[in-house]
Amino acid sequence: MVNTAGKFGPYNQQGPSRSAAFRGQSGSELVRSRIALQVRLMALPPQERLPDAGVLAEELGMGEITVRRALEGMCQDGLLDRRRGRAGGTFVAQGWETVVPLLHDADEAASLEAFHLLLECGLVAQGAGEVPAGRLAALQALVDEMDLIEDPARLLMLETRFHLDLAEELGGAGIRELAADLLGRLCLVQPAPAPEVVRARNRCHAELLAELGRGALAPAVQAVKAHPHARPS
Ligand SMILES: [Zn+2]
């Protein structure tokens, strides 16, 4: 039995071509961004074996041929390794972190960030005044955890989780999917923010939750806009 709502999503399955077109990414880009997101979330560490292409295709709601092609492309880029033999398969390359900077694209990163900002402003505007403070407890726990974390990779993982969980809390599972597409793609085209930038962001997260909790629309949107952009570290 294949898990159709596995960690690669989608959370609500509406058919591959439709959702991919809506998201403005080709099927192959979507596979790449989903894998990149799992690496960022530390669910797929370097040297970890990926699920078989058929399982990935099922989880992503995409054709297996598209998935295979995307995996091949990622192998060629050096993001993934193919190993033969009994213990073979497709693995996250040990050099993932050194390959990703070669894929950076400042223009695409800027437009993805702008879209993500619009998405969050819209979600906050839509949700302000209707979010009971109790529903923000899990997000607040993430903010508190981030305040205590030193490890840069863990800090980045929690930063990404915050935005995914925020999207789901304010917009539902489908909007979490959209945020996952944007954030996964950003993992590949944008330098990871330095720890001090993530800490500054976390102060904006805390402010956002406080303002959302008291239903203050304008200050909540302001907190989203104040969230610092990524700059090369
Ligand atoms: Zn953030």
Residues whose N, C-alpha, C, O or C-beta is under 5 A from the ligand:
A	BS01	ZN	E159 R201
